[in-house]
Amino acid sequence: MRAHRKHTAAAQRSAERRQREDEAPRLRDEVPELLHLSLDIEERSEGTAALQQKHTRHIVVDHAPALFLIPCGDPKCEDGGHDVTYAIMRSLRGRETEFTGEDGCTGSLGGGTCRRVLYYLAAAEYRR
């Protein structure tokens, strides 16, 4: 029963994230001169040097929402994740071609807070 509840909660969070993405303005409308965007993403547990996850996300600018919500990589984390929308959009509107950022998870693990930290390196290309 507990596993079903966890699966249902995860499915609900995923559906809510998709709904927010569907309702968000499109990236091409918010930053019309943007051609390409990729995010190198790393996630680490706070206070350790051990890498937890690393991947590159290539954003399809013509279809992507102007919303950057990245779920926490810890499957035990509840109600966590990283909303880096404001920081990324600020950099894109400023036509930055390379920028970095970090964000602590807002979720909880058991009786405490999730200690995962997301780090990203973005590479953007714009029309002249």
MDTraj code that builds the backbone (N, CA, C; nanometers):
import mdtraj as md
import numpy as np

residues = "MET ARG ALA HIS ARG LYS HIS THR ALA ALA ALA GLN ARG SER ALA GLU ARG ARG GLN ARG GLU ASP GLU ALA PRO ARG LEU ARG ASP GLU VAL PRO GLU LEU LEU HIS LEU SER LEU ASP ILE GLU GLU ARG SER GLU GLY THR ALA ALA LEU GLN GLN LYS HIS THR ARG HIS ILE VAL VAL ASP HIS ALA PRO ALA LEU PHE LEU ILE PRO CYS GLY ASP PRO LYS CYS GLU ASP GLY GLY HIS ASP VAL THR TYR ALA ILE MET ARG SER LEU ARG GLY ARG GLU THR GLU PHE THR GLY GLU ASP GLY CYS THR GLY SER LEU GLY GLY GLY THR CYS ARG ARG VAL LEU TYR TYR LEU ALA ALA ALA GLU TYR ARG ARG".split()
xyz = np.array([
    [0.0829, -0.1197, 0.0000],
    [0.0000, 0.0000, 0.0000],
    [0.0869, 0.1256, 0.0000],
    [0.1924, 0.1272, 0.0820],
    [0.2794, 0.2436, 0.0926],
    [0.3465, 0.2727, -0.0431],
    [0.3925, 0.1680, -0.1134],
    [0.4565, 0.1872, -0.2439],
    [0.3577, 0.2476, -0.3429],
    [0.2342, 0.2036, -0.3390],
    [0.1316, 0.2587, -0.4288],
    [0.1080, 0.4065, -0.3994],
    [0.1073, 0.4414, -0.2712],
    [0.0858, 0.5810, -0.2325],
    [0.2013, 0.6683, -0.2821],
    [0.3257, 0.6171, -0.2685],
    [0.4415, 0.6921, -0.3163],
    [0.4351, 0.7090, -0.4674],
    [0.3975, 0.6015, -0.5378],
    [0.3867, 0.6090, -0.6837],
    [0.2793, 0.7093, -0.7244],
    [0.1673, 0.7066, -0.6542],
    [0.0579, 0.7992, -0.6837],
    [0.1009, 0.9434, -0.6577],
    [0.1724, 0.9672, -0.5485],
    [0.2198, 1.1026, -0.5165],
    [0.3186, 1.1508, -0.6221],
    [0.4084, 1.0641, -0.6656],
    [0.5052, 1.1015, -0.7689],
    [0.4338, 1.1316, -0.9003],
    [0.3353, 1.0516, -0.9345],
    [0.2592, 1.0755, -1.0572],
    [0.1837, 1.2074, -1.0496],
    [0.1309, 1.2380, -0.9322],
    [0.0592, 1.3648, -0.9132],
    [0.1529, 1.4837, -0.9297],
    [0.2725, 1.4757, -0.8686],
    [0.3706, 1.5846, -0.8820],
    [0.4116, 1.6026, -1.0273],
    [0.4298, 1.4919, -1.0970],
    [0.4674, 1.4981, -1.2383],
    [0.3563, 1.5634, -1.3214],
    [0.2339, 1.5268, -1.2957],
    [0.1199, 1.5855, -1.3671],
    [0.1087, 1.7350, -1.3384],
    [0.1312, 1.7741, -1.2132],
    [0.1258, 1.9166, -1.1778],
    [0.2371, 1.9942, -1.2471],
    [0.3577, 1.9350, -1.2543],
    [0.4689, 2.0013, -1.3225],
    [0.4381, 2.0175, -1.4715],
    [0.3820, 1.9129, -1.5341],
    [0.3450, 1.9225, -1.6765],
    [0.2385, 2.0293, -1.6993],
    [0.1440, 2.0396, -1.6082],
    [0.0399, 2.1415, -1.6215],
    [0.1014, 2.2813, -1.6134],
    [0.1916, 2.3034, -1.5184],
    [0.2590, 2.4335, -1.5074],
    [0.3363, 2.4641, -1.6351],
    [0.4027, 2.3630, -1.6906],
    [0.4775, 2.3834, -1.8149],
    [0.3841, 2.4177, -1.9305],
    [0.2701, 2.3486, -1.9383],
    [0.1730, 2.3755, -2.0444],
    [0.1156, 2.5164, -2.0345],
    [0.0977, 2.5669, -1.9127],
    [0.0379, 2.6983, -1.8918],
    [0.1389, 2.8125, -1.8980],
    [0.2668, 2.7804, -1.8949],
    [0.3718, 2.8833, -1.8943],
    [0.3876, 2.9446, -2.0329],
    [0.4342, 3.0710, -2.0386],
    [0.4651, 3.1297, -2.1692],
    [0.5761, 3.0491, -2.2359],
    [0.5828, 3.0570, -2.3656],
    [0.6851, 2.9835, -2.4411],
    [0.8165, 3.0603, -2.4392],
    [0.9251, 2.9873, -2.4331],
    [1.0587, 3.0455, -2.4291],
    [1.0852, 3.1303, -2.5536],
    [1.0405, 3.0852, -2.6702],
    [1.0631, 3.1603, -2.7951],
    [0.9930, 3.2959, -2.7934],
    [0.8827, 3.3065, -2.7186],
    [0.8117, 3.4336, -2.7087],
    [0.8779, 3.5269, -2.6070],
    [0.9336, 3.4698, -2.5023],
    [0.9969, 3.5494, -2.3977],
    [1.1360, 3.5983, -2.4373],
    [1.2079, 3.5168, -2.5141],
    [1.3434, 3.5524, -2.5588],
    [1.3516, 3.5171, -2.7082],
    [1.2911, 3.5990, -2.7948],
    [1.2793, 3.5635, -2.9369],
    [1.4129, 3.5479, -3.0092],
    [1.5183, 3.6104, -2.9606],
    [1.6474, 3.6009, -3.0280],
    [1.7265, 3.4756, -2.9874],
    [1.6758, 3.3972, -2.8925],
    [1.7445, 3.2765, -2.8467],
    [1.7356, 3.1663, -2.9524],
    [1.8504, 3.1103, -2.9890],
    [1.8548, 3.0012, -3.0867],
    [1.8730, 2.8651, -3.0202],
    [1.9688, 2.8555, -2.9287],
    [2.0026, 2.7284, -2.8643],
    [2.0265, 2.7502, -2.7157],
    [1.9897, 2.6486, -2.6378],
    [2.0146, 2.6529, -2.4945],
    [2.0388, 2.5112, -2.4456],
    [2.1470, 2.4948, -2.3708],
    [2.1717, 2.3665, -2.3042],
    [2.2120, 2.3935, -2.1600],
    [2.1759, 2.2997, -2.0740],
    [2.2069, 2.3098, -1.9316],
    [2.2837, 2.1849, -1.8892],
    [2.4062, 2.2030, -1.8425],
    [2.4808, 2.0944, -1.7788],
    [2.4411, 2.0987, -1.6322],
    [2.3827, 1.9913, -1.5843],
    [2.3259, 1.9887, -1.4503],
    [2.3974, 1.8844, -1.3650],
    [2.4374, 1.9263, -1.2460],
    [2.4960, 1.8363, -1.1466],
    [2.4157, 1.8503, -1.0187],
    [2.4039, 1.7410, -0.9477],
    [2.3371, 1.7465, -0.8186],
    [2.4261, 1.6774, -0.7164],
    [2.4458, 1.7426, -0.6040],
    [2.5304, 1.6900, -0.4967],
    [2.4560, 1.7031, -0.3639],
    [2.4935, 1.6187, -0.2718],
    [2.4424, 1.6335, -0.1363],
    [2.5257, 1.7403, -0.0681],
    [2.4597, 1.8353, -0.0033],
    [2.5289, 1.9453, 0.0645],
    [2.6312, 1.8908, 0.1632],
    [2.7487, 1.9486, 0.1617],
    [2.8521, 1.9095, 0.2557],
    [2.9373, 1.7927, 0.2108],
    [2.9108, 1.7372, 0.0915],
    [2.9937, 1.6284, 0.0404],
    [3.0445, 1.6644, -0.0976],
    [3.1546, 1.6046, -0.1347],
    [3.2099, 1.6273, -0.2681],
    [3.1585, 1.5240, -0.3668],
    [3.0880, 1.4236, -0.3167],
    [3.0412, 1.3152, -0.4034],
    [2.9310, 1.3633, -0.4973],
    [2.9514, 1.3404, -0.6250],
    [2.8531, 1.3741, -0.7265],
    [2.7389, 1.2735, -0.7195],
    [2.6161, 1.3226, -0.7158],
    [2.5004, 1.2345, -0.7100],
    [2.4467, 1.2060, -0.8501],
    [2.4347, 1.3094, -0.9309],
    [2.3830, 1.2961, -1.0673],
    [2.4450, 1.4038, -1.1545],
    [2.4607, 1.3714, -1.2831],
    [2.5084, 1.4707, -1.3789],
    [2.4481, 1.4367, -1.5149],
    [2.3953, 1.5388, -1.5818],
    [2.3432, 1.5196, -1.7168],
    [2.3344, 1.6542, -1.7880],
    [2.3161, 1.6480, -1.9176],
    [2.2979, 1.7683, -1.9987],
    [2.1554, 1.7688, -2.0508],
    [2.0901, 1.8816, -2.0354],
    [1.9542, 1.8986, -2.0870],
    [1.9609, 1.9965, -2.2035],
    [1.9239, 1.9485, -2.3222],
    [1.9184, 2.0337, -2.4411],
    [1.7746, 2.0836, -2.4534],
    [1.7581, 2.2139, -2.4513],
    [1.6257, 2.2756, -2.4541],
    [1.5843, 2.2998, -2.5985],
    [1.4659, 2.2536, -2.6355],
    [1.4110, 2.2784, -2.7693],
    [1.3401, 2.4138, -2.7616],
    [1.4123, 2.5161, -2.7995],
    [1.3680, 2.6545, -2.7789],
    [1.2310, 2.6817, -2.8413],
    [1.2038, 2.6280, -2.9590],
    [1.0769, 2.6570, -3.0273],
    [0.9548, 2.6028, -2.9538],
    [0.9744, 2.5028, -2.8686],
    [0.8597, 2.4407, -2.8023],
    [0.8643, 2.4498, -2.6507],
    [0.9769, 2.4867, -2.5944],
    [0.9954, 2.4819, -2.4483],
    [0.9196, 2.5923, -2.3761],
    [0.8721, 2.5610, -2.2558],
    [0.8140, 2.6661, -2.1730],
    [0.9251, 2.7523, -2.1142],
    [0.8930, 2.8748, -2.0814],
    [0.9878, 2.9637, -2.0129],
    [0.9768, 2.9324, -1.8642],
    [1.0037, 2.8081, -1.8309],
    [0.9887, 2.7566, -1.6959],
    [1.0949, 2.6491, -1.6759],
    [1.1737, 2.6618, -1.5720],
    [1.2834, 2.5693, -1.5486],
    [1.2668, 2.5072, -1.4101],
    [1.1884, 2.3994, -1.4068],
    [1.1627, 2.3232, -1.2855],
    [1.2368, 2.1908, -1.2987],
    [1.3261, 2.1645, -1.2049],
    [1.4059, 2.0429, -1.2115],
    [1.3774, 1.9627, -1.0844],
    [1.3247, 1.8426, -1.1001],
    [1.2921, 1.7636, -0.9821],
    [1.4181, 1.7240, -0.9046],
    [1.4030, 1.7021, -0.7763],
    [1.5133, 1.6535, -0.6938],
    [1.5469, 1.5120, -0.7395],
    [1.6743, 1.4797, -0.7428],
    [1.7181, 1.3487, -0.7867],
    [1.7073, 1.2401, -0.6815],
    [1.6757, 1.2760, -0.5588],
    [1.6640, 1.1763, -0.4539],
    [1.5219, 1.1211, -0.4543],
    [1.5053, 0.9925, -0.4829],
    [1.3698, 0.9363, -0.4888],
    [1.2959, 0.9384, -0.3560],
    [1.3682, 0.9560, -0.2458],
    [1.3043, 0.9611, -0.1139],
    [1.2613, 1.1024, -0.0750],
    [1.3024, 1.2019, -0.1528],
    [1.2693, 1.3411, -0.1233],
    [1.1206, 1.3651, -0.1494],
    [1.0566, 1.4311, -0.0558],
    [0.9143, 1.4636, -0.0698],
    [0.8975, 1.6130, -0.0900],
    [0.8188, 1.6487, -0.1900],
    [0.7850, 1.7877, -0.2206],
    [0.9071, 1.8732, -0.2508],
    [1.0110, 1.8125, -0.3047],
    [1.1336, 1.8861, -0.3334],
    [1.1473, 1.9196, -0.4797],
    [1.2576, 1.9792, -0.5115],
    [1.2884, 2.0164, -0.6480],
    [1.3552, 2.1524, -0.6517],
    [1.3814, 2.1949, -0.7726],
    [1.4551, 2.3192, -0.7945],
    [1.3813, 2.4028, -0.8988],
    [1.3408, 2.5210, -0.8609],
    [1.2810, 2.6150, -0.9562],
    [1.3860, 2.7231, -0.9828],
    [1.4548, 2.7096, -1.0951],
    [1.5609, 2.8038, -1.1316],
    [1.5157, 2.8954, -1.2457],
    [1.3861, 2.9086, -1.2616],
    [1.3287, 2.9881, -1.3698],
    [1.3768, 3.1335, -1.3657],
    [1.3636, 3.1974, -1.2516],
    [1.3960, 3.3400, -1.2431],
    [1.5416, 3.3665, -1.2826],
    [1.6326, 3.2902, -1.2266],
    [1.7755, 3.3121, -1.2532],
    [1.8096, 3.2862, -1.3998],
    [1.7564, 3.1792, -1.4560],
    [1.7867, 3.1474, -1.5959],
    [1.7249, 3.2515, -1.6891],
    [1.6006, 3.2884, -1.6655],
    [1.5353, 3.3871, -1.7519],
    [1.6044, 3.5227, -1.7437],
    [1.6498, 3.5616, -1.6260],
    [1.7230, 3.6874, -1.6118],
    [1.8497, 3.6847, -1.6977],
    [1.9213, 3.5746, -1.6956],
    [2.0433, 3.5631, -1.7754],
    [2.0126, 3.5608, -1.9248],
    [1.9064, 3.4919, -1.9629],
    [1.8696, 3.4864, -2.1054],
    [1.8244, 3.6234, -2.1563],
    [1.7472, 3.6936, -2.0772],
    [1.7033, 3.8277, -2.1181],
    [1.8209, 3.9245, -2.1270],
    [1.9252, 3.8970, -2.0487],
    [2.0478, 3.9769, -2.0546],
    [2.1437, 3.9303, -2.1642],
    [2.0991, 3.8347, -2.2444],
    [2.1758, 3.7791, -2.3570],
    [2.3118, 3.7238, -2.3136],
    [2.3170, 3.6649, -2.1967],
    [2.4401, 3.5996, -2.1517],
    [2.4567, 3.4698, -2.2305],
    [2.5791, 3.4438, -2.2745],
    [2.6036, 3.3229, -2.3530],
    [2.6469, 3.2046, -2.2659],
    [2.7012, 3.2329, -2.1490],
    [2.7375, 3.1272, -2.0549],
    [2.7135, 3.1801, -1.9137],
    [2.6442, 3.1022, -1.8336],
    [2.6165, 3.1441, -1.6968],
    [2.5960, 3.0211, -1.6090],
    [2.6160, 3.0414, -1.4796],
    [2.6048, 2.9324, -1.3837],
    [2.5088, 2.9707, -1.2726],
    [2.4684, 2.8707, -1.1984],
    [2.3838, 2.8945, -1.0830],
    [2.3759, 2.7709, -0.9970],
    [2.3156, 2.7876, -0.8818],
    [2.2937, 2.6749, -0.7914],
    [2.1648, 2.6986, -0.7150],
    [2.1078, 2.5878, -0.6665],
    [1.9818, 2.5969, -0.5952],
    [1.9703, 2.4789, -0.4995],
    [1.9374, 2.5073, -0.3741],
    [1.9151, 2.4017, -0.2755],
    [1.7753, 2.3451, -0.2887],
    [1.7629, 2.2160, -0.2675],
    [1.6317, 2.1511, -0.2746],
    [1.5423, 2.2030, -0.1628],
    [1.4146, 2.2130, -0.1932],
    [1.3167, 2.2648, -0.0978],
    [1.2367, 2.1543, -0.0304],
    [1.2741, 2.0290, -0.0542],
    [1.1963, 1.9168, -0.0020],
    [1.2415, 1.8670, 0.1337],
    [1.1844, 1.7545, 0.1729],
    [1.2179, 1.6951, 0.3016],
    [1.2462, 1.5459, 0.2853],
    [1.3328, 1.4975, 0.3722],
    [1.3682, 1.3553, 0.3793],
    [1.3436, 1.3086, 0.5212],
    [1.2518, 1.2181, 0.5366],
    [1.2213, 1.1706, 0.6719],
    [1.1809, 1.2866, 0.7604],
    [1.2569, 1.3075, 0.8672],
    [1.2256, 1.4151, 0.9604],
    [1.3016, 1.5430, 0.9347],
    [1.3904, 1.5444, 0.8343],
    [1.4711, 1.6633, 0.8091],
    [1.4541, 1.7160, 0.6682],
    [1.5357, 1.8141, 0.6388],
    [1.5290, 1.8741, 0.5057],
    [1.6218, 1.8013, 0.4096],
    [1.5880, 1.8047, 0.2843],
    [1.6720, 1.7464, 0.1802],
    [1.7960, 1.8348, 0.1668],
    [1.9094, 1.7734, 0.1536],
    [2.0342, 1.8492, 0.1506],
    [2.0990, 1.8466, 0.0116],
    [2.0197, 1.8190, -0.0898],
    [2.0745, 1.8173, -0.2248],
    [2.0835, 1.9595, -0.2784],
    [2.1905, 1.9829, -0.3556],
    [2.2116, 2.1129, -0.4188],
    [2.2323, 2.0880, -0.5675],
    [2.1604, 2.1641, -0.6483],
    [2.1715, 2.1563, -0.7930],
    [2.2652, 2.2669, -0.8409],
    [2.3577, 2.2316, -0.9287],
    [2.4486, 2.3271, -0.9917],
    [2.4259, 2.3171, -1.1413],
    [2.4213, 2.4313, -1.2088],
    [2.4048, 2.4253, -1.3540],
    [2.5018, 2.5210, -1.4225],
    [2.5383, 2.4815, -1.5426],
    [2.6168, 2.5638, -1.6336],
    [2.5356, 2.5697, -1.7615],
    [2.4968, 2.6895, -1.8009],
    [2.4139, 2.7078, -1.9199],
    [2.4969, 2.7646, -2.0339],
    [2.4665, 2.7183, -2.1537],
    [2.5278, 2.7720, -2.2748],
    [2.4144, 2.8128, -2.3682],
    [2.4161, 2.9387, -2.4090],
    [2.3094, 2.9929, -2.4939],
    [2.3685, 3.0578, -2.6172],
    [2.2929, 3.0497, -2.7254],
    [2.3328, 3.1144, -2.8508],
    [2.2130, 3.1969, -2.8996],
    [2.2425, 3.3166, -2.9493],
    [2.1383, 3.4102, -2.9898],
    [2.1564, 3.4524, -3.1352],
    [2.0446, 3.4976, -3.1949],
    [2.0531, 3.5609, -3.3270],
    [2.1254, 3.6937, -3.3122],
    [2.1927, 3.7352, -3.4132],
    [2.2615, 3.8646, -3.4095],
    [2.1673, 3.9758, -3.4421],
])
top = md.Topology()
chain = top.add_chain()
for i, resn in enumerate(residues, 1):
    res = top.add_residue(resn, chain, resSeq=i)
    for name in ("N", "CA", "C"):
        top.add_atom(name, md.element.get_by_symbol(name[0]), res)
traj = md.Trajectory(xyz[None], top)
